[in-house]
Amino acid sequence: MEMSDSEEAASAPKRQKTEENLVTQAQMHAQTMQLHNLREDNDQLTCQVDAYKNENEVLKSEHTEAMTYKDNQLRTIQAAMEAMQKQMLEDQQKLKDTLEQMEKVPLLEP
């Protein structure tokens, strides 16, 4: 069953159109796959960003707790130093007063 020239001429545009449709479908499929891959990449990157944000928050929290602890330690040490300084000044004054009292007392000669 051979085709005549007129039948072949009529089927050529159909064949070309079918080939064009196949090429278009292949391109659309490739674009769809590329879009799917980009969405997956985007989802992965979004998860990574969320993980980094969470880690950052944890580190900030730990840093804040550590700084608060150190600030409290520093205040406690400063208060202790101030109390010792006050006690030392009081003791110096008592010593000075005692020495002055001793100077006023006459010495007994044997």
Rosetta constraint file for C-alpha pairs under 8 A:
AtomPair CA 3 CA 7 HARMONIC 5.89 0.50
AtomPair CA 3 CA 8 HARMONIC 6.26 0.50
AtomPair CA 4 CA 8 HARMONIC 6.24 0.50
AtomPair CA 5 CA 9 HARMONIC 6.03 0.50
AtomPair CA 6 CA 10 HARMONIC 6.18 0.50
AtomPair CA 7 CA 11 HARMONIC 6.14 0.50
AtomPair CA 8 CA 12 HARMONIC 6.07 0.50
AtomPair CA 9 CA 13 HARMONIC 7.40 0.50
AtomPair CA 10 CA 14 HARMONIC 7.19 0.50
AtomPair CA 11 CA 15 HARMONIC 6.04 0.50
AtomPair CA 12 CA 16 HARMONIC 6.07 0.50
AtomPair CA 13 CA 17 HARMONIC 5.97 0.50
AtomPair CA 14 CA 18 HARMONIC 6.05 0.50
AtomPair CA 15 CA 19 HARMONIC 6.11 0.50
AtomPair CA 16 CA 20 HARMONIC 6.10 0.50
AtomPair CA 17 CA 21 HARMONIC 6.09 0.50
AtomPair CA 18 CA 22 HARMONIC 6.18 0.50
AtomPair CA 19 CA 23 HARMONIC 6.16 0.50
AtomPair CA 20 CA 24 HARMONIC 6.05 0.50
AtomPair CA 21 CA 25 HARMONIC 6.03 0.50
AtomPair CA 22 CA 26 HARMONIC 6.03 0.50
AtomPair CA 23 CA 27 HARMONIC 6.12 0.50
AtomPair CA 24 CA 28 HARMONIC 6.09 0.50
AtomPair CA 25 CA 29 HARMONIC 6.00 0.50
AtomPair CA 26 CA 30 HARMONIC 6.12 0.50
AtomPair CA 27 CA 31 HARMONIC 6.13 0.50
AtomPair CA 28 CA 32 HARMONIC 6.01 0.50
AtomPair CA 29 CA 33 HARMONIC 6.13 0.50
AtomPair CA 30 CA 34 HARMONIC 6.07 0.50
AtomPair CA 31 CA 35 HARMONIC 6.02 0.50
AtomPair CA 32 CA 36 HARMONIC 6.10 0.50
AtomPair CA 33 CA 37 HARMONIC 6.11 0.50
AtomPair CA 34 CA 38 HARMONIC 6.12 0.50
AtomPair CA 35 CA 39 HARMONIC 6.15 0.50
AtomPair CA 36 CA 40 HARMONIC 6.29 0.50
AtomPair CA 37 CA 41 HARMONIC 6.15 0.50
AtomPair CA 38 CA 42 HARMONIC 6.00 0.50
AtomPair CA 39 CA 43 HARMONIC 6.11 0.50
AtomPair CA 40 CA 44 HARMONIC 6.22 0.50
AtomPair CA 41 CA 45 HARMONIC 6.11 0.50
AtomPair CA 42 CA 46 HARMONIC 6.00 0.50
AtomPair CA 43 CA 47 HARMONIC 6.22 0.50
AtomPair CA 44 CA 48 HARMONIC 6.25 0.50
AtomPair CA 45 CA 49 HARMONIC 6.11 0.50
AtomPair CA 46 CA 50 HARMONIC 6.19 0.50
AtomPair CA 47 CA 51 HARMONIC 6.14 0.50
AtomPair CA 48 CA 52 HARMONIC 6.16 0.50
AtomPair CA 49 CA 53 HARMONIC 6.11 0.50
AtomPair CA 50 CA 54 HARMONIC 6.15 0.50
AtomPair CA 51 CA 55 HARMONIC 6.13 0.50
AtomPair CA 52 CA 56 HARMONIC 5.98 0.50
AtomPair CA 53 CA 57 HARMONIC 6.21 0.50
AtomPair CA 54 CA 58 HARMONIC 6.25 0.50
AtomPair CA 55 CA 59 HARMONIC 6.16 0.50
AtomPair CA 56 CA 60 HARMONIC 6.08 0.50
AtomPair CA 57 CA 61 HARMONIC 6.07 0.50
AtomPair CA 58 CA 62 HARMONIC 6.14 0.50
AtomPair CA 59 CA 63 HARMONIC 5.98 0.50
AtomPair CA 60 CA 64 HARMONIC 6.01 0.50
AtomPair CA 61 CA 65 HARMONIC 6.15 0.50
AtomPair CA 62 CA 66 HARMONIC 6.11 0.50
AtomPair CA 63 CA 67 HARMONIC 6.09 0.50
AtomPair CA 64 CA 68 HARMONIC 6.06 0.50
AtomPair CA 65 CA 69 HARMONIC 6.14 0.50
AtomPair CA 66 CA 70 HARMONIC 6.17 0.50
AtomPair CA 67 CA 71 HARMONIC 5.97 0.50
AtomPair CA 68 CA 72 HARMONIC 6.15 0.50
AtomPair CA 69 CA 73 HARMONIC 6.23 0.50
AtomPair CA 70 CA 74 HARMONIC 6.08 0.50
AtomPair CA 71 CA 75 HARMONIC 6.22 0.50
AtomPair CA 72 CA 76 HARMONIC 6.20 0.50
AtomPair CA 73 CA 77 HARMONIC 6.17 0.50
AtomPair CA 74 CA 78 HARMONIC 6.05 0.50
AtomPair CA 75 CA 79 HARMONIC 6.08 0.50
AtomPair CA 76 CA 80 HARMONIC 6.20 0.50
AtomPair CA 77 CA 81 HARMONIC 6.10 0.50
AtomPair CA 78 CA 82 HARMONIC 6.11 0.50
AtomPair CA 79 CA 83 HARMONIC 6.18 0.50
AtomPair CA 80 CA 84 HARMONIC 6.20 0.50
AtomPair CA 81 CA 85 HARMONIC 6.03 0.50
AtomPair CA 82 CA 86 HARMONIC 6.09 0.50
AtomPair CA 83 CA 87 HARMONIC 6.16 0.50
AtomPair CA 84 CA 88 HARMONIC 6.02 0.50
AtomPair CA 85 CA 89 HARMONIC 6.21 0.50
AtomPair CA 86 CA 90 HARMONIC 6.20 0.50
AtomPair CA 87 CA 91 HARMONIC 6.08 0.50
AtomPair CA 88 CA 92 HARMONIC 6.08 0.50
AtomPair CA 89 CA 93 HARMONIC 6.17 0.50
AtomPair CA 90 CA 94 HARMONIC 6.21 0.50
AtomPair CA 91 CA 95 HARMONIC 6.10 0.50
AtomPair CA 92 CA 96 HARMONIC 6.09 0.50
AtomPair CA 93 CA 97 HARMONIC 6.08 0.50
AtomPair CA 94 CA 98 HARMONIC 6.03 0.50
AtomPair CA 95 CA 99 HARMONIC 6.11 0.50
AtomPair CA 96 CA 100 HARMONIC 6.21 0.50
AtomPair CA 97 CA 101 HARMONIC 6.20 0.50
AtomPair CA 98 CA 102 HARMONIC 6.13 0.50
AtomPair CA 99 CA 103 HARMONIC 6.22 0.50
AtomPair CA 100 CA 104 HARMONIC 6.49 0.50
AtomPair CA 101 CA 105 HARMONIC 6.58 0.50
